[in-house]
Amino acid sequence: REEVARVMHPALPSHPQHARWRRDFTGACGVFGVQLKGEFGQEAVEAMVNSTALFALGYSYGGYESMILQTKINSCRRVEMWKYDEGLGATIRLQVGLEDVEDLKEDLEQAFAVMRAAQGQKEE
């Protein structure tokens, strides 16, 4: 999607710790981060997150439900700050659960449309 600057998941070759993931794991899960482009303000991001119908708000604690939450990627880092957010917009944390994939896609599609509208951008 054009609103997304980066998808963060260690199973993706573009992730900085991908080699470590390949060394230590044989599978992946549905928890990942999406960094938006910097053009979207806080109100637009909040409108997006609050508009989802299938994604509950919050962190996932091992359940099967889909969840969404805006996170501050370095807010809890103490050892080494990640450079993931430099020059980018908000980070959205997603836990993809067991709901129908097409339903989840539709929910995210409408959420992105809400964010664009809140930012004053027309759908392309």
C-alpha positions, 0 to 999 in steps of 0.5 A: 500500500502506498501509505506504508513505508515499511513492514517489520517482520523478521521472516521478511528478508528486508528485516535487520534481524532476518539472518538471526530469525533464519538461524533460530526459527522454522516458522513465523507468527502473525505479529508484525509492525507496519510503519506508515509514511510520515505524511499522516498525522496523529489524528489520522492514525488514531482515526484509522486504528479506531475505525477497525471492526474486526481488529480489537484495540490492544496488544496480543497476549497469545489469543486468537483474535486480531488486534491493532495498536499504535506503538512507539517503537523505542519507548521501551528500548533500554539497551539499544535504540532501533533506527526503524522510525527515523524519518517515518510516520507512526508504527502500527502493531498488528496481530493477525488472528483466526478471522477470515483473511478476506474480512480482515483485508476489507477491515484494513482497507476501510481503515486506510480509507478512514486515515486518508480521509482524516488526513484530507487525502482522496482515495486513489 
